[in-house]
Amino acid sequence: MNSENNVVVSYATDADRATFFKKTYSHVAYAILAFMLVESILLRIVPMDWILAMMGGKFVWLFILGLFWLGSTLSDRLVFHPDRDKQYLGLGLYVLLQAIVFLPMIAMAVLYSGSEMIMQAAIITLFMFSGLTAVVFMTKTDFSFLRTAITIGGFVALGVIVVGAIFGFNLGLWFSVGMVVLASASILYQTSQIKDQFSTDQYVGASLQLFASIMLLFWYILRILMSRK
């Protein structure tokens, strides 16, 4: 075991903190690059009929969402396992799950505008994530008070998504805006927790937490852009 395992980031030396944040955000970048690679492969090899079935079949989509939830739970456990190999397995599994869930919407975005709309959503997401991260580090505010609101909002959103999938109604623009707010609050909360509560060896787990919120933010920004077409 590494001697850094029990050192909380907020109590670590400046050098150890810098190393932790460098590793964390590097892993977030690697996860995003891996997502892009896997998504591009899926777009090439998955038949369009299958993608349309994912979009059109409500029970198929509910199955995919259920699989994603189970996989996400497993990934979250793996990334905090003492074994580093299992941590990377958890992060890799989560990237794959995100690529599968994103496949129908990315395919539709490509049909609408090629890569233009996806690039716009990616740039907006990047700027929002950078701004929210800067708020946490520059203001040194403890955003742990957001936890209850994020938890309740997440369960409400999940319920609305499931009901919408079953009965086939459009969740609308304002739901997407609300989810962007929820994802932004999650980034504030998780960045604050990583800065104050994580230990310096938990950079793989920290990167998964941030990657998940970034992908949630990207999803609903892309939905908002697509709703304008």
Disulfide bonds with the S-S distance in Angstrom:
none
